[in-house]
Structure formats: C-alpha cells, structure tokens
Amino acid sequence: MKKIKDNWGYIVSLILLIIFIIWMIFDYTKKKNILQEYSKNFFYMDTYINVRIYSNNSKKANEALNEIDKIYSDYHKLVDRYNKYDNIKNIYYINNNDSDSEYLEIDSRLYDLIEYGLNAYKETNGLININMGELIDIWKTYREKESGVPSTEELMSANIDINRIKISSNKILNNHPNIDLGALAKGYVSEIVSEYLESVGFDKYLINAGGNVIVGNHYGDGEYKIGIEDPTDSNGIYEIIKGNNICITTSGDYQRYYDYNGVRYHHIIDPNTLYPSNYVKSVTVITKDGALGDMLSTALFLMSVDEGKEFIKKYDNVEAVWYTTDNETIKSEGFDKYEQKWCSINCCIISFFINFNCIY
C-alpha cells in the first residue's frame, strides 16, 4: 500500500512537472511573439522627428534606428543652405560657390532630390519652386524681428527664376542659384526611411517628422488614428484620420509666423504674389507616398480649395481636407474612407503630440 502511495506521489509530481514545463514553453513563446516598441527621437532639418518600430527583435530594431539616424543626418547636411560641412557638397556649397567651374559635381542623393524638385515645379505649374531661397530669406528676416513687411521693390529684387537650375549627370550648372528644398525634403527623406524599414523586414512602424506622418501596419489588429491639430487651438484637434500604410502631411499658417497690424505673415510663400498665401489656414493630404504628400500639401496650400480639389483628381489614392479662413472644413470626395467618425478626448491622453499630430 505504501509503495502504491509512493508511486502515486511520483506520478502526480511528474504530471505537475510536465504541466509546469508546458506552461513555461507557452509563456516563453507568448512573450517572444509580443511586439515591443523601439523608439528614437531626432532633430534634423529644423524639425523634431520620432520613429517607432514594433518588433520582437531588439538587436535588429536598434540597428535600424541607428541607420535611420544616419539617413536623416546625411540629408540634413545635404539640404542645409546655411552651413558648410567638410567633404560634403551640399546646398550651401551650390548657392555660395565662387569657383570658375561651369558645372559643380554633387552628391548623387542631392542630385536626385533637386531633380525631384524640378519635376515638382512642372507638376504644380510653378507653385513648388526650389529656387526661392532669396525670397524666403527676405521674409525670414522680417519674421525673426516680428515687425514690418518687405516692400514690393525688396521682394521683386529676389531672383526666383527656376531656369537658373540646370542639372545633368550628377552635376549642376554653377549659375549662382539660391536653392531651398524646405517644401520637399522632410517628406522625401521620410519616404526613404519608410522604404528602408520595409526593405529590412519591418512592416509595423510610425514616422513623425514634424507633421509629415508615415505609418506602416498597425502594431495590433487595428488601424492608426492620427489627429490633425486645430489651426486655431494648439491643444485641440479638428479631424481624426484612420488607416494603415498611408502618409499624412499637413501644411498650415500656424507654425512659423508673425502678426503685424492685424495680419498674419507665415512661412509658406506664393511664388506668384511673393507674399504668404492666404487661401486657407491649413490643408492635410493623405497619400501612399511621403514625398508626394509633402509636395501636394504645399501646392494645395497655395491654391484655392476648388482648384485643389480639381488638382488632386489626377492622382490615385490621394485625399485631402482643408481648414478654411472661415474656420470651416472641406473634404475631398473620397476622404470619408479615412475619416474616424468619433474620437473621445482620451485619444490624446493615450497618444503623443509632435507638432500637428495626435497618434495612437
């Protein structure tokens, strides 16, 4: 009888041990498959940038974040028109070159971005003009002292002729342009970062580059919710966009501006009038490509709403929402498929704000 009891005790112990081992294996597998968030903040191109990767491979995720840091850093130096760097032929090098060379050899990455800018000029009928550096600097001077408005003569003195920029085979004509890539660079580079993440096996990520937002697949089973800042209330949101694998880009008059004699003068300059555009307070564009989104958000900001609604019809998978000077919202025809019908105030409690967007 005692022997049976001893055997029974052994059997129970064995069963409990097996159950424990199975539980440990299940728990390990569960933990292994849980996606962790790996995040890094940057400050490049005068913009706070946050990148989040959702993965269960910490080594690979951190390596990717370091590579992304390098990508943004490299382009930051390439598009910088106020500073020179050792062994880097950047925008400053082009704009301030006093050599006798007819053509200047430049970095192939910068060449591609300038070429993209020249194509954007054609695509937008001149609204995106990357040779507006001189004009932008005039307005920047007044914005920094927060007083006065440049005279018509002063504005007309700025040479914004796009034909001063001629490129061929990784070379640019040494014609003393004044290139500024601010209307394109953030979206263009963030798209490169997105493509890099996809190429190394990450499909769940979030990139927020000062209102240029790109999201991959959601880290859970749902969709990202992106809140668009109310142009009249920096603590409020007026629209919620939902979706995965989309880009959301906002241009507005409430980021860099000064008020003078009751008029707001912001940083988005219309090349036709030489003054800040006053069609709308903001426009947000939804695309499948970050570079295209950056170009379109600026271009639409420089058009009337009716012109903008017509303009985006030539693009696939592009929608937009405008916040007018009358504090009304106008949406493109297919915008409702991205629209979150309601969102409680808690959405901003469980998310984070970087410039324009509330994301969770």
Secondary structure, DSSP 8 states (H G I E B T S, - for coil): -HHHHHHHHHHHHHHHHHHHHHHHHHHHHHHHHS-EEEEEEEEETTEEEEEEEEES-HHHHHHHHHHHHHHHHHHHHHH-SS--BTTB--HHHHHT--SS-SEEE--HHHHHHHHHHHHHHHHTTTSS-TT-HHHHHHHHHHHHHT-----HHHHHTS---GGG--EETTEEE-S------TTTHHHHHHHHHHHHHHHTT--SEEEEETTEEEE-S-SSSS-EEEEEEETTEEEEEEEEEEESSEEEEEEESSSSEEEETTEEEES-B-TTTSSB--SEEEEEEEES-HHHHHHHHHHHHTS-HHHHHHHGGGSTT-EEEEEETTS-EEE-TTGGGGB-S---THHHHSSEEETTEEE-
